[in-house]
Amino acid sequence: MTEWKLPDSYIFNGRTVRYGVTGDGPPVVLVHGTPWSSFNFRHLIDAISKDFTVYYYDLIGYGQSDKSPGDVSLGIQNQVLDRLLNYWGLEKPAIIGHDFGGATVLRTHLINKWEFDKIVLIDPVAVSPWGSPFFMHVRTHEAAFAGVPDYIHEAIVRAYVKTAAFKPIDDAMLDMIVRPWTEPNGKTAFYRQIAQANSSYTDEVQPLYAQISRPVLILWGREDSWIPLERGKVLHHLIQDSLLHVIQDAGHLVIEEQPEQLTDKILHFLRKTAHGLT
């Protein structure tokens, strides 16, 4: 596990967004969250691309995409996704979002008016209030955090990432998750994206969830300590006719902890109509 390379690029307002496309079949778009990257979707990409054409990318400010100073908030991420969908020439793809990616998917659907074929939300940031004490502290002291020595920064990121999982994370996988945040511009980018996280971006669309008429599958790690399952139940209630499935023995990093369970549920959902699902 030494290489993850996004082969293609798109320029959004002068900033590079790295992406990849693989597989053959109906289109499915993957949108990651924080502090993750498309790397964390690799298991889903491999499985889903056997039956679908999978589009995946790194959000602005994350992974291999541009990490220079600028807006990396949820307020810009749906604009990036909107432009990418048009650039890819997609009309009504299925879409999957994890964490901030879930918020980005919902904002793109409700604000940019994209009619997705089906929507899958995995432990999404979607219902207020959200934001850990660590988020709040970074927001108040962003410059101080960005100025810590590199070895302390790496220790902070490693410790933070570990709290997203229910069980211990494999060291090789942890190295790959942390790597983008320790590369050039990575340290300041890490604290920037936390400092710009604001629940106003979900507050803006939360009252509109009842308007969603597309088939929606909500997947949630039962042991998620970042966004408790109770928020998933609230979201399930707010999105009429949505389906909620709880993934056992997994925390917020369910995409790494239980990829096979996720794949089974997602493929079943993508292959069938909204009626008659279990």
Number of C-alpha atoms within 10 A of each C-alpha: 7 7 6 13 12 18 10 12 15 18 14 15 7 8 16 20 24 23 20 15 19 16 18 13 13 14 21 27 23 22 26 28 23 17 20 24 22 25 21 21 19 16 16 20 24 13 17 22 19 13 16 20 18 26 22 23 29 24 32 26 28 26 29 24 22 23 27 17 11 14 15 22 20 22 18 15 23 22 16 19 22 20 15 19 16 10 10 11 9 13 13 15 20 20 23 23 24 29 23 26 28 26 27 32 30 27 27 20 19 18 15 14 11 17 17 20 16 20 26 25 26 27 31 27 28 28 19 14 14 16 15 10 9 11 19 15 13 19 19 12 13 20 14 10 20 18 12 12 10 12 9 12 20 17 11 12 20 17 11 13 17 15 17 21 23 19 14 11 17 10 10 10 15 15 14 19 21 19 15 23 24 18 12 11 15 22 22 21 26 23 22 25 25 21 20 17 20 20 16 13 17 22 14 12 17 20 11 15 17 13 11 17 13 17 21 24 23 25 24 30 28 22 22 22 16 18 25 16 20 12 19 26 15 12 21 19 15 18 21 16 17 19 18 19 18 18 20 14 15 23 27 26 29 27 25 20 21 17 19 14 15 23 18 13 18 20 15 13 21 22 9 10 11 17 9 6 10 10
